[in-house]
C-alpha cells in the first residue's frame, strides 16, 4: 500500500479533516483503495464519519463505486 493512502486513511480514521483536505489539494486520490480493497469513502461510511465523507465527496470521491 503506497504511503499516501496510509496517510490519507489515518487522517480519515482520526478525524484530521485539515490534513485530509490538504492531501486532497495536493492530488491524493480520493478513490484509492487500501490493502483490503476498500476506498476511503467506504471506510469513513462504515465508521459513521459524516464530515470525513463530505470532505472526500467534495474532493472528488465517487459515490457510485463498488468496493
C-alpha positions as CSV (number, residue, x, y, z in Angstrom):
1,X,0.0,0.0,0.0
2,X,1.5,3.3,-1.0
3,X,2.4,5.8,1.8
4,X,-0.1,8.4,0.6
5,X,-3.1,6.0,1.1
6,X,-1.8,5.2,4.6
7,X,-1.6,8.9,5.5
8,X,-5.0,9.6,4.0
9,X,-6.5,6.6,5.7
10,X,-5.0,7.7,9.0
11,X,-6.4,11.2,8.5
12,X,-9.9,9.7,7.8
13,X,-9.9,7.4,10.8
14,X,-8.5,10.1,13.2
15,X,-10.8,12.9,12.0
16,X,-7.9,15.1,10.9
17,X,-10.0,17.0,8.5
18,X,-7.5,19.7,7.7
19,X,-4.9,17.1,6.9
20,X,-7.3,15.2,4.6
21,X,-8.2,18.4,2.8
22,X,-4.5,19.2,2.4
23,X,-3.8,15.8,1.0
24,X,-6.6,16.1,-1.5
25,X,-5.5,19.5,-2.5
26,X,-2.1,18.0,-3.3
27,X,-3.7,15.4,-5.6
28,X,-4.3,12.5,-3.3
29,X,-6.6,10.0,-4.9
30,X,-10.0,10.1,-3.0
31,X,-10.8,6.8,-4.6
32,X,-7.6,5.0,-3.7
33,X,-8.2,1.5,-2.2
34,X,-6.2,0.1,0.7
35,X,-4.9,-3.4,1.0
36,X,-8.4,-4.7,2.0
37,X,-9.8,-3.3,-1.2
38,X,-11.9,-0.6,0.5
39,X,-12.0,3.0,-0.6
40,X,-11.5,5.8,1.9
41,X,-15.2,6.7,1.5
42,X,-16.3,3.2,2.3
43,X,-14.1,3.1,5.4
44,X,-15.4,6.5,6.6
45,X,-19.0,5.5,5.9
46,X,-18.6,2.2,7.9
47,X,-17.4,4.3,10.9
48,X,-20.2,6.9,10.5
49,X,-17.7,9.7,9.9
50,X,-20.0,12.1,8.1
51,X,-17.7,15.1,8.0
52,X,-14.9,12.9,6.5
53,X,-17.4,11.5,4.0
54,X,-18.3,15.1,2.9
55,X,-14.7,16.1,2.5
56,X,-14.0,13.0,0.4
57,X,-17.0,13.6,-1.8
58,X,-16.2,17.3,-2.2
59,X,-12.7,16.1,-3.1
60,X,-14.0,14.0,-5.9
61,X,-14.6,10.6,-4.4
62,X,-17.0,8.6,-6.5
63,X,-20.2,7.7,-4.7
64,X,-21.4,5.2,-7.2
65,X,-18.4,2.9,-6.9
66,X,-18.4,-0.7,-5.6
67,X,-15.6,-1.9,-3.4
